[in-house]
């Protein structure tokens, strides 16, 4: 995360036509992050379980899904989904073109970028249940789903931001 | 004049492919060995005896029944095999088969089978040695593209999701992988239990080939009749028939007179 900016932030969604391999997702996020000006990043996609959830093989570990790390800045998160959608909050509108160029460089498939309001701005009932009436850092709103564990699913890359 | 079944209307490639699936007149594209099919199904070890639920019919002394005299039992039923299944998930990205046409194929062409149709997957149940034979046909012929149709006994998620980067249908259990030689390999059986060796399921179809062989109407391939927003749509004959049935059913379905 970066310092507060005078310009108004924008939110965009990157939607590739194919699910991304962990390597591709890593390279794309590195490219985007390296340019700076990123306030929030959220990745979304279908769950990759660590063990077979149903059936006769229930409980058998799925080795292919083990130890997938997403390293960004000085933080690392365990990748638990197949990356199919990336939400970004950017410092300013000018950054959109830079993100688009990064996508063109890295993604092996076509993609769409849409600008819209993605992260919610007010606490929901779930947020209230989870964080209480006072949300310490409002940047967390809409960043992880209600069942997510903060220490497992959220990384603060550089905590110099304020109440963005 | 001998009766010739008219399986499905329509002049589009999708209509023709649907007729092919229903009639069982399918082109064989690959040859997966019996042992490999049994391995992927995972119900018994290849070469092992078939467990049975009852003695062979010949030893049981069947009652005197005219129907039993007319209908010859399938090999599995005659031997007293267990009922077993194989289930496939088909990607909506132009997979060759879709659940309904797998079911039509099984109901018309596979004796002693019980097809079950679901939205994104399709199961066929039959006596063990019969289902092995039917599954081999499904995997060997144009009903299957190993990248877009996978045998998935459970955790079947994938039909309506985007494909992976390499063109494979998303699989939560990572049962298949695209090898460096361009072939698709099963590394797990249909319920996600790792196999001792990889099983080669053949090469995936090219995008153009999949579009040619699919039984799915899609706006970006063969559509029902042009884009939904078009002023005038020319519907496939099959769709005209379907609309006709729906109209009649809606208007007079409850008042047949």
Interface residues (C-beta under 8 A of the other chain):
Chain A: X16 X17 X18 X19 X20 X21 X24 X46 X47 X48 X49 X52 X53 X54 X55 X56 X57 X60 X62 X64 X65 X82 X84 X108 X109
Chain B: X42 X153 X154 X155 X157 X161 X162 X163 X164 X165 X167 X170 X172 X173 X174 X188 X189 X191 X192 X193 X194
